[in-house]
Amino acid sequence: MRSRIRTGEYQVGHPIPGEPRMAEEFGIAKGTARRVINELLKAGDVYTVLGKGTFVADPETGGPPRRDTEDE
């Protein structure tokens, strides 16, 4: 997962697969998928939005992509 994030396969601000889909895609147990997501969260590679899912974090902030406020 981390390599897919770093190579841009999963782009900043876009969702990553949930536990069931990740488990199926990688041939791992759901508990293992949960641990992978938790490690990505701890490392700041992803962030969660309650009721929405888990998304690729901005590498500079470890959170949602920053909006350019100069254009507003």
MDTraj code that builds the backbone (N, CA, C; nanometers):
import mdtraj as md
import numpy as np

residues = "MET ARG SER ARG ILE ARG THR GLY GLU TYR GLN VAL GLY HIS PRO ILE PRO GLY GLU PRO ARG MET ALA GLU GLU PHE GLY ILE ALA LYS GLY THR ALA ARG ARG VAL ILE ASN GLU LEU LEU LYS ALA GLY ASP VAL TYR THR VAL LEU GLY LYS GLY THR PHE VAL ALA ASP PRO GLU THR GLY GLY PRO PRO ARG ARG ASP THR GLU ASP GLU".split()
xyz = np.array([
    [0.0823, -0.1187, 0.0000],
    [0.0000, 0.0000, 0.0000],
    [0.0869, 0.1252, 0.0000],
    [0.1870, 0.1257, 0.0851],
    [0.2720, 0.2450, 0.0931],
    [0.3391, 0.2725, -0.0409],
    [0.3859, 0.1691, -0.1089],
    [0.4507, 0.1920, -0.2387],
    [0.3500, 0.2431, -0.3410],
    [0.2270, 0.1978, -0.3345],
    [0.1236, 0.2471, -0.4258],
    [0.0923, 0.3938, -0.3989],
    [0.0993, 0.4330, -0.2738],
    [0.0771, 0.5735, -0.2392],
    [0.1947, 0.6571, -0.2891],
    [0.3148, 0.6100, -0.2624],
    [0.4342, 0.6889, -0.2970],
    [0.4571, 0.6985, -0.4471],
    [0.4120, 0.5988, -0.5233],
    [0.4289, 0.6050, -0.6692],
    [0.3156, 0.6808, -0.7365],
    [0.2143, 0.7193, -0.6584],
    [0.1040, 0.7971, -0.7141],
    [-0.0113, 0.7142, -0.7666],
    [-0.0032, 0.5810, -0.7498],
    [-0.1163, 0.4968, -0.7911],
    [-0.2419, 0.5367, -0.7134],
    [-0.2235, 0.5656, -0.5853],
    [-0.3294, 0.6241, -0.5031],
    [-0.2888, 0.7691, -0.4807],
    [-0.3656, 0.8619, -0.5305],
    [-0.3287, 1.0032, -0.5279],
    [-0.3778, 1.0736, -0.4019],
    [-0.3085, 1.1813, -0.3670],
    [-0.3426, 1.2619, -0.2493],
    [-0.4892, 1.3041, -0.2568],
    [-0.5597, 1.2809, -0.1455],
    [-0.7005, 1.3188, -0.1359],
    [-0.7969, 1.2137, -0.1861],
    [-0.7454, 1.1080, -0.2483],
    [-0.8315, 1.0028, -0.3008],
    [-0.8392, 0.8873, -0.2008],
    [-0.9494, 0.8130, -0.2014],
    [-0.9651, 0.7041, -0.1048],
    [-0.8764, 0.5846, -0.1365],
    [-0.8401, 0.5129, -0.0318],
    [-0.7737, 0.3838, -0.0488],
    [-0.8798, 0.2763, -0.0265],
    [-0.8539, 0.1530, -0.0706],
    [-0.9523, 0.0469, -0.0496],
    [-0.9782, 0.0238, 0.0991],
    [-1.1025, -0.0087, 0.1312],
    [-1.1379, -0.0444, 0.2677],
    [-1.0818, -0.1811, 0.3039],
    [-1.0963, -0.2190, 0.4298],
    [-1.0409, -0.3452, 0.4788],
    [-1.0839, -0.4660, 0.3963],
    [-1.2144, -0.4851, 0.3691],
    [-1.2540, -0.6052, 0.2942],
    [-1.1922, -0.6106, 0.1541],
    [-1.1943, -0.4980, 0.0844],
    [-1.1393, -0.4957, -0.0517],
    [-0.9877, -0.5128, -0.0504],
    [-0.9220, -0.4492, 0.0464],
    [-0.7771, -0.4627, 0.0583],
    [-0.7394, -0.6079, 0.0867],
    [-0.8133, -0.6705, 0.1777],
    [-0.7863, -0.8100, 0.2117],
    [-0.7991, -0.8990, 0.0887],
    [-0.9036, -0.8765, 0.0109],
    [-0.9249, -0.9565, -0.1098],
    [-0.8166, -0.9286, -0.2139],
    [-0.7867, -0.8019, -0.2354],
    [-0.6900, -0.7616, -0.3383],
    [-0.5498, -0.8146, -0.3104],
    [-0.5092, -0.8129, -0.1828],
    [-0.3743, -0.8543, -0.1467],
    [-0.3670, -0.9975, -0.0934],
    [-0.4819, -1.0633, -0.0804],
    [-0.4834, -1.2002, -0.0304],
    [-0.4413, -1.2094, 0.1155],
    [-0.4886, -1.1135, 0.1961],
    [-0.4548, -1.1109, 0.3385],
    [-0.5834, -1.1137, 0.4208],
    [-0.5686, -1.1407, 0.5496],
    [-0.6838, -1.1406, 0.6398],
    [-0.7301, -0.9971, 0.6646],
    [-0.8582, -0.9815, 0.6983],
    [-0.9118, -0.8477, 0.7274],
    [-0.8398, -0.7829, 0.8454],
    [-0.8024, -0.8633, 0.9435],
    [-0.7278, -0.8100, 1.0577],
    [-0.5922, -0.7549, 1.0158],
    [-0.5284, -0.8222, 0.9218],
    [-0.4007, -0.7736, 0.8692],
    [-0.4219, -0.6436, 0.7930],
    [-0.5284, -0.6370, 0.7140],
    [-0.5610, -0.5141, 0.6407],
    [-0.5839, -0.3994, 0.7390],
    [-0.6509, -0.4270, 0.8493],
    [-0.6754, -0.3255, 0.9522],
    [-0.5428, -0.2747, 1.0087],
    [-0.4492, -0.3678, 1.0347],
    [-0.3181, -0.3284, 1.0877],
    [-0.2407, -0.2436, 0.9866],
    [-0.2507, -0.2795, 0.8584],
    [-0.1842, -0.2011, 0.7533],
    [-0.2374, -0.0580, 0.7546],
    [-0.3686, -0.0433, 0.7590],
    [-0.4289, 0.0901, 0.7606],
    [-0.3854, 0.1669, 0.8850],
    [-0.3827, 0.1009, 0.9998],
    [-0.3391, 0.1676, 1.1233],
    [-0.1943, 0.2145, 1.1137],
    [-0.1077, 0.1334, 1.0530],
    [0.0323, 0.1734, 1.0357],
    [0.0439, 0.2923, 0.9410],
    [-0.0359, 0.2923, 0.8344],
    [-0.0359, 0.4054, 0.7412],
    [-0.0849, 0.5323, 0.8109],
    [-0.1852, 0.5175, 0.8986],
    [-0.2348, 0.6317, 0.9763],
    [-0.1257, 0.6870, 1.0677],
    [-0.0578, 0.5977, 1.1403],
    [0.0482, 0.6395, 1.2324],
    [0.1612, 0.7101, 1.1587],
    [0.1909, 0.6644, 1.0376],
    [0.3003, 0.7221, 0.9585],
    [0.2604, 0.8519, 0.8895],
    [0.1306, 0.8851, 0.8938],
    [0.0846, 1.0072, 0.8281],
    [0.0656, 0.9926, 0.6782],
    [0.0608, 0.8678, 0.6305],
    [0.0416, 0.8438, 0.4873],
    [-0.1046, 0.8558, 0.4463],
    [-0.1953, 0.8336, 0.5418],
    [-0.3390, 0.8423, 0.5151],
    [-0.4075, 0.9130, 0.6313],
    [-0.5309, 0.9546, 0.6089],
    [-0.6137, 1.0133, 0.7143],
    [-0.7550, 0.9598, 0.6953],
    [-0.8341, 0.9631, 0.8012],
    [-0.9713, 0.9147, 0.7921],
    [-1.0695, 1.0297, 0.8069],
    [-1.1830, 1.0125, 0.7421],
    [-1.2959, 1.1037, 0.7565],
    [-1.4119, 1.0169, 0.8025],
    [-1.4614, 1.0429, 0.9224],
    [-1.5673, 0.9630, 0.9819],
    [-1.6851, 0.9497, 0.8863],
    [-1.7244, 0.8273, 0.8602],
    [-1.8378, 0.8004, 0.7731],
    [-1.8071, 0.8098, 0.6251],
    [-1.6838, 0.8455, 0.5899],
    [-1.6469, 0.8609, 0.4485],
    [-1.5422, 0.7601, 0.4039],
    [-1.4412, 0.7356, 0.4883],
    [-1.3367, 0.6414, 0.4509],
    [-1.1981, 0.6904, 0.4868],
    [-1.0996, 0.6245, 0.4267],
    [-0.9591, 0.6547, 0.4494],
    [-0.9006, 0.7063, 0.3190],
    [-0.8261, 0.8155, 0.3284],
    [-0.7786, 0.8862, 0.2101],
    [-0.6279, 0.9078, 0.2168],
    [-0.5656, 0.9209, 0.1008],
    [-0.4221, 0.9472, 0.0937],
    [-0.3956, 1.0890, 0.1437],
    [-0.3017, 1.0992, 0.2371],
    [-0.2692, 1.2277, 0.2995],
    [-0.1717, 1.3086, 0.2149],
    [-0.1774, 1.4388, 0.2338],
    [-0.0788, 1.5298, 0.1758],
    [0.0537, 1.5010, 0.2461],
    [0.1609, 1.4702, 0.1733],
    [0.2876, 1.4359, 0.2385],
    [0.3437, 1.5484, 0.3260],
    [0.3084, 1.6722, 0.2961],
    [0.3601, 1.7844, 0.3746],
    [0.2870, 1.8019, 0.5071],
    [0.1572, 1.7697, 0.5098],
    [0.0781, 1.7949, 0.6306],
    [0.0339, 1.6686, 0.7028],
    [0.0347, 1.5539, 0.6335],
    [-0.0149, 1.4310, 0.6938],
    [-0.1661, 1.4291, 0.7052],
    [-0.2323, 1.5209, 0.6370],
    [-0.3780, 1.5297, 0.6417],
    [-0.4352, 1.5562, 0.5042],
    [-0.5554, 1.6110, 0.5012],
    [-0.6197, 1.6393, 0.3722],
    [-0.5360, 1.7356, 0.2890],
    [-0.5525, 1.7299, 0.1575],
    [-0.4792, 1.8237, 0.0724],
    [-0.5151, 1.9675, 0.1083],
    [-0.4160, 2.0523, 0.1056],
    [-0.4399, 2.1936, 0.1365],
    [-0.5049, 2.2609, 0.0177],
    [-0.5978, 2.3495, 0.0471],
    [-0.6610, 2.4294, -0.0585],
    [-0.5817, 2.5571, -0.0748],
    [-0.5699, 2.6002, -0.1977],
    [-0.5012, 2.7261, -0.2257],
    [-0.5985, 2.8394, -0.1979],
    [-0.5771, 2.9112, -0.0886],
    [-0.6714, 3.0158, -0.0476],
    [-0.6501, 3.1465, -0.1221],
    [-0.5415, 3.1597, -0.1971],
    [-0.5164, 3.2828, -0.2714],
    [-0.6184, 3.3046, -0.3818],
    [-0.6742, 3.1977, -0.4356],
    [-0.7697, 3.2076, -0.5456],
    [-0.9108, 3.2368, -0.4984],
    [-0.9348, 3.2333, -0.3685],
    [-1.0711, 3.2506, -0.3173],
    [-1.1042, 3.3945, -0.2920],
])
top = md.Topology()
chain = top.add_chain()
for i, resn in enumerate(residues, 1):
    res = top.add_residue(resn, chain, resSeq=i)
    for name in ("N", "CA", "C"):
        top.add_atom(name, md.element.get_by_symbol(name[0]), res)
traj = md.Trajectory(xyz[None], top)
